[in-house]
Amino acid sequence: MLPSDLVLDGIQLRPVAEKVMAGERLGFEDAVTLFRSNDLLAIGYLANSVRQKLYGKLTYFNVNRHINPTNVCVASCRLCAFGRKPDAPGAYTMALEEAFRIAGENWTEAVTEFHIVGGLHPDLPFQYYVDLIRGLRERFPTVHLKAFTAVEIAYYSHISKLSIREILGNLKEAGLGSLPGGGAEIFAPAVRRVICDHKIGAYTWLKVHRTAHELGLHSNATMLYGHIESAEDRVDHMLQLRNLQDKTHGFQTFIPLAFHPANTELGKLVPHPETTGFTDLKNVAISRLVLDNFPHIKAYWIMMTPRVAQVALRFGADDIDGTVVEEKIYHDAGATTPQAMTRQQLIRLIRETGLEPFERDTLYRPVTRSETSVTVRV
């Protein structure tokens, strides 16, 4: 039953709102209706009602660190400002010992996760990535290793002639704990041909994650919005993810990501401004309403700024990500947000919204800290 004080933007939102309040699954047309509506407060109200039923005031965060072992990449995606050709200015590739050193330096808080993604290097063998994971596991045995997008996994399969299942199995044996959700962008083939024609398509992206779930690895999923995609493209993307989740139950978190056009070929090809806070909040809220089988929706503060991320916690998001430390991919594309936050800063951001911070590990298990130790409650 709808609250009597809920004001809707025209009659078209009422059937959707009634479905949400009744706990019914939204369909394609329902989701498109939400995207076409400008009643952001009503959409946010509905998403927040779902969030509150799931988690009350709890809001998740973690202490993590990003590691990007190389920005050298054989692809030339128009949406990317991170990748470089091997001889281009700014190109780099970490030796394994350098990656191990960077993983542990200049950070006093004990991290519970390394988030590892990079370019598709033309010369590095698959063994480099196995040795990277194994070396990190040996040196940091308590840190969860969330590494390599589906695009990277498929590339390792290509260069090694091993199957995707074999690639994931070898990495899991070396210490891989889960997969990040990058590389999904938008699944619509016509859009993909324009923004990232060098990347794997939706079928392979979904296959990598399905295989990971079958092997007992959890993963995340993303969607890149704010470029040339339509409302229908966004909805189709979410429904394909929802369909796979119905089958595998292996996704943990969905992260809507705004396109940053600065320094990208796509931004020059199709000039348009960055997304607004209005668009960011709408995508977070609709994600919560459509992805009813995804446990968590993340407000990625690096992408949407800490202030908008705070508001997003009242628009359906229940996770604000982590400390991050030296994020490169979005900052190469022009992001002006900080590249790191302390644990206390994240706690303050959450408490300022009237919500309760809950420190988690990558698998959403509670983390407790003392002056001398960090404990994950399994």
N, C-alpha and C positions, 0 to 999 in steps of 0.2 A: 504494500500500500504506500502511495506517495505521501510525503508530508504535506500538510495543507499550506505551508508557507513556501514550498518550492515553486519558484517562478520559472517557466519554461519559455524558450524562444520559439513561439509558434506551436501549433498542434503537432508538428511532425516529430518532436522529441518525446512526446508523452508515451507512445507505445514502446519506445526504446527504454525510457525511464521505468515504465511498469515492469518490463522484463528484468531489468537490473535489480529492482527492489524485490522481485519474486525469486531471484536466484536462477533465472533462465538464461541459457546460452544465447549470445547475440549472433546473428547471421551476417552475411555479406552486406546486404542492404542496410541493416541496422548500423553497422560500423561506418558505411559511407555517409549515412545521415548524420552521424556524430561529427565526422570530418567537415561536412558542409555547413554545419551549424556554427554560428558565432556566439552562442550562449556558453561562453567559457565557464562561467560560475556554476551553471547547472551541470555541465559535464564534470567539472571538478568536484561538485558535491556528490554526484553519483560514484565517481571513482574513489573518493575519500570514504564513502560509506562502505565500499567493498574492502578497502584497506583496513578500516577500523574493525570490521568483522574478523579479518584474518589475524591482525596483530595488535589491535588496540593502539597504545601509544609507543610501542616498541619500534625503534628505528636502528637499522643495522649499519655497521661500519667495520673496517678492518685496518690493520697496520700492514701495509704492503709496499713493495718496491717494484718499479718497472725496470726491466732490462731489455734493451734493444741491441742484440749482438752485431747486427749489420744493417746498414741502409742501402746496400748495393742490391739492385733488383733488375731482373730481366724484363719485368713488365713495365709498361708505360701507361699506367692508368691515369685518365684525365682528372680524376678526383683527388689524386695524391700529390702531396708536396714533400713527402718523406723520402721516397725512393730516389736513388742516384744510379747512373751508369758507373762502371768500375773506375773510369778515368775522369769522372766529373768532379768539380770542386765540391768539397764537403763529404765526399764518399769515405766511408770507414768500414772496417771489419775488425772485430775484436779477436785477438788470440784468446785461447781458452783461459790462460792464466790471468789475462786482463779482465775477462768477464767474471772470473771468480773473485778477483780483487775488488772490482766495482760493486759486486753483490754485497760485500761486507763493509764497505768503507763509509765514513762520514755520516753515520746514522746511529744514534745512541739507543733508540727504541728497538726492542727485539721484534723483528717482522715475523709474521706468520705466513706470508705469501710472497713469492716472486712471480710477477706477471711478465712473461717473456714472449715477445713477437719481434719479427724483423723482416727484411726483404728476401726476395727469391734470388739468392746469390748464384751466379753462373758457374762458379768454380769450387765452392765448398762441397765436399761429399756428405752424404747422409750421416756418416760416422761422426762428423763434427758435432752434429746436433745430439746424437746419442751420448757422446763424450761430455758435452756441455751439461746435459741433464744428470748424467751419472756423477760428474764432478761436483755439481751443486748439491746433489743428494749426500755425497760423502762429506762435504764441508759444512753443510747446513741441514743436518738430518731432521730437525723439527720444523723446517719451513716447507710449506706446500708449494709444489711447482705447477703452476698453471701456465701452460706454454703451447705456442704454435697454433695459429688459426687454421681453419679447414683449407684455406688456400695454400698455406705452407705444407700441410700434411700431404695434399694432393701433388704438390711439386716434388716433395721428397720421394713419393711413389714413382713419379715420372723419371727422376734422375737415377734412381736406384734399381728400377725395374721390379720392385717389390710391390705387393698389393697394399692397399690402404690398411687392411686388417693387420698385415705383417708390420707395416710402419708403426702403427699405433701399439701393437703388441711389443715390439722392440723398445719403444720409448717408455711404455708402462713398466717394463721389466727394469729399465734403467732408473726409474724413479718419477716418471710423469704422473701427476695427480689428477689433472683435469685440463680441459681445453677452454680457451677464451672464445668469445663469440664473434670476433672480427671477420671481415671479408664477406659478410652476407650482403651488405649494401642494400640494394632492392632486387628482388628476384625476377621482376618483369624483364623478359629477354630484350625487348625493344629499348628499354632504358639502359640495361646493362651494356648493350652494344655501344652506347654513347659514352657512358661514364667510366666503364672498366672492362673494355672488350678483351683485355689480356687475361682476365681472371676466369676461374672456373665458373660454371653456371650453377643455377639453383640445384639441379639434380645432384651434382657432385658435392656441393656444400652440404646438402642434407644427408647424402650418403656417408660422408665423413663423420658427421655427428651421430647418425644412426649407428654406425659401426662402433664408435667410441662408447655409446650407451650400452651396446651389446657386450662390450668388453668390461663393463663396470666402471667406466669413466664418466663422470658428470661433465657438463659443459654449459656455457652461456650462449645467448643469441643476441644479435644486434639488428638494427635497421637504420640505414642512413637516409635522412629526409631533408627536404629543403633545397633540392636541386631542380631536376626536370620531371620528377615523378608526379603522378596524379594521386588523388585520394583513393581511387580504385587500386592503384599499384600498392599503396601502403597496406590496404586491407588484405589484398591477395597475399602479400608477404607475411602478414601476421597469421592468416589462416593456414598457410602452408606450415608454419612453425607449430601452430596449435595442433594440426593434424599429426605431425610427427610426435609431438609430446603425448598425444593420446595413446600412441603405440609404444613408446619407449619410456616415458616418464623420466628422462635423463637430463632435461634442461633444468637449471636452477634459477637463472635470472635472465630477464630481458632488459636490454639497454638501448633505448632510443637515442640515436646520435645525430646531432645537427651537422649539416655540411658547412664547413668553413671554406669559402671560396678563395680567400687570399692565397697567393703564391701557387695556385693550381691552374693547370691548363683549362680545366672545365670552367673555372671562374672567369677566365679571359674569353673563352669561346661563347659562353652563355652568361654575360654579365648580370648579376643580381646581388642584392644586399644579403647580409647574413640573416639568419632566422631571428625572429623577435621572441621575447619572453612569452608572448601570447601563443605563438606556434609551438614553442618548446613545451609549455604546460599542457597544451591540447594533446600533443603526441604522448606525453607521459600518461595523462588521464585515460585516453582511449586505449592505450596499451593495457592498462589495468582492467578495463572493462571487457576487452576482447579476449585477452590471453588468460582465460579463467583457470587454466590448468598449469600456468607458470607460478611457482611459489612466490617469486620476488620480481619487483620492478625497480630498476635502479635510476636514480637521478645523478648522473655522472657530472660532478661539480666542475671537473676540468673543462668539460665541453660547454656547459650552460651557465657558468659562473657560480660561485658559492651562494650568492643571494637568490638567484632564480632556483637553484637546487633546494634551498630552504623552503621556498614556496611550493615546489614540486612535492615535498613531503606531505603536503595537505591536498595534493591533487592525484593521489594514488600511489606514489612511490614510497617504498618502505626501506630503501637502502640508498646511502649517499656515497658509496664506494669507500676509498681508503686514503692513506697518506700519500700514496703514489710515488713520489720522489723521482724527479727528473723525467717527466713525460716529454717525449720528443715528437710523436706523430701529429698531434693536434697543434702543438706549438710551431712546428714547421709550416703548418697551414695557416698560421696567423693568430692562433689563440693568444690572448693577453692575460689569462688567468695565471695564478702562481703555478709553479711546477711541483710543489709539495705542500702538504699541511702537516702539522704535528697532530698527534693523537688528541691533545687537549683542545686544539682549535676545532677539530671535528666534533668533539663532545660539546663544545660551546655552541657551535652552529646548530646542532640538533636541539639542545636545551632551549635555545632562543625561540624555537618554534612551539614550545610547550610539549615537546615529545621526549621520550626517554631513550637515551643512547644504549645500544646493546652491542658490545664488541664481539665479533664473530671470527671464525677462521673461514677458509674458502668454502667449506662444506656447511657453513652456517651453524657450526657447533659453538657453544659459548666459550669465551676466552676469559680467564681470570689472571690478574697480575699481582705480584708482590714486588718488593724492592729487589728481590734476587732471582725471580723466576717468572716464566709465562706458562700457564697450564691450559690445555684444551680439554674440556669436559666431553668425553665421547659418550 
